[in-house]
Amino acid sequence: MQHLTKKMATRLAYLRLQILTLGMVGGLSLIACHTAMAQCASVLRDGDFELQRSSAVSAPWIAEGSSGIDIRRSLSYHGRNNSWSRNNAGWNAIRQPVRLTAGVTYTLKAFVRTSGNVSDGYFGFRDASQHPVSEIRFGPLTSYGELVVRFRPARTDTYNVFTGFWALNQDAWIQVDYVRVEFPCDDVISNPVEP
């Protein structure tokens, strides 16, 4: 009986060692995966405007013309806040500078809603000098609709993600929410972490 108890104690100790080893390998794998995922962090920040704390646009976003933030007013597509631009003349927009890598295809998405008289809206990417490099034009969107633009820069540089419109001598507005920039995360696929 004593021999059997000693044998069971040895087996239990071995089993505990296996569990500890598997736990350590699993933990290291999670750390390595987390590190790889961190390299694929979004190039865009605060795309749902939830970090905005007042009705004035603040970093990382930049207002152009008459633009602001709807704070917790149930006007958003996603979350509690959204951005807006409203005027009866000129260019009105929201933008954010982002760093893009040459040769990578970026897909910009956002949900936009407008007054019924918006006919000259634009959504996309501009270069650091504010010249459009990939954009689409949109007209009236009386309920939130998703806009999508793809861009593959020829050189690594700072670009601007933007949504805006030209107000043509009458009161008009747009609302923007849930802005995302998606791109393939090749470093996780091509450099797998080995246990």
C-alpha positions, 0 to 999 in steps of 0.5 A: 500500500505504501508503495502504491501511495509513493507511486501515485505521489510521483505521478501527481508530481509529474502531472503538475510539472506537465501542467506548469510547463504547458501553462508557461508555453501557453503564456509565452505564446500569448505574449508573443502573439500580443507583440505581433498583434501590436505591430498591426495596430490601427493607423487611425485613432478614435474612429468612433469619436468616443474619446472626444470630451466636448462639442469642439473637435480635438486631437487626433481629429482636425475640423475644417470649416464648421465641424464639431462633435455630437456628445451623447445625443443619440445621433451616432451610428455606433457608440455614443458620439459622432462627428458633424459638419454643418454650414451654408457655404464653403468646405466643411470636413473632419480629418485625421493625419495617418501614417501609411506604408508604401505598397500596402492596400488600405481600406477606409470605411465610415458610416455617413448620414446627410441632410437631403440637399448635400450633393457635393460630399467627398470621402477618402485619402489626401496627401500631406499637402491636402491633395486628394489621392483616393476619394469617392463623391457622395450625395444625400444619405438620409440614413447612415450608409457605409462608404468605402475607399481603397488606397495603395500608396506609392510611398510611405508618408503621412496622409489624411483620412477625411469626410467633408462636403461643399455647402452650396449657399443653403444650410446643409450637414453631414454626420460621420461615425465609426471610421476605420482603416483596415489593412492586411497584417502580413507580419503575423502570417509570414512570421509565425511565432513558434512555441 
